[in-house]
Amino acid sequence: MKPAQRKTFRRLRRKRRVRKRIVGTSDRPRLTVFRSHKNIYAQIIDDDNGKTLVAASTAEKPLREKLGVSSGNKGAAQEVGAVLAAKAGQAGIKTVVFDRNGYPFHGRVKALAEAARKGGLEF
């Protein structure tokens, strides 16, 4: 197994272990994060109905134009967190369960979470 495959495999194993316990309900949906080298994606999911309620990412046109080429750093993650919190507020979502998706809680993931908290989400 190549080193990159091994790293992804270990992250997916951590993800499965955490997702056994974290479930988003209609009262308290799940905020999940996915990060690639170039972009970061976040969505709020209602696992009871299997629907994505709110989503934001650096790949969306308004954010992509605002950020330019620097879309894979902590500043971009903060922007995504702020946009997600604003969209969640418009949708009437105040509390969520945070799912870091197997990633360590530092760097871009932490920046997104802190910006979402500052924007009004509680978790």
C-alpha positions, 0 to 999 in steps of 0.5 A: 500500500502506498503512503498516501493510500495508507494515510487515507485508509487510517483517516477512514478508519478513524471516521468510522469509529467516530461516526458510530457515536455521532448522529445528526438529528432534525433537532441537532444536525451534524456539521461535517468537514471535508478537506482536500489540498485545494479546497475545504467543504462543510455541510450540515446534515440531517441524518434522520431524513438523509438530507443536506440542509446547508453547505458551503465550500471554497469551491463555490463561485462567490467564495472562489472569487473572493479568495482567489487562488488561496483557497486551501489555507486557514483564512479560507477555512474561516471564510467557509465557517462564517458563510456556513454559520450565516446560512445556518442562521437563515435556515433556523439552525442554532445547534449542531454536532461537529463531525471532524470526519477523521481529521485532527482538530487543528489547522484548517478544521479548527479554523472552520469550527471556530469561525462557525462558533463565532458566527452563532452556531453552538457545538 
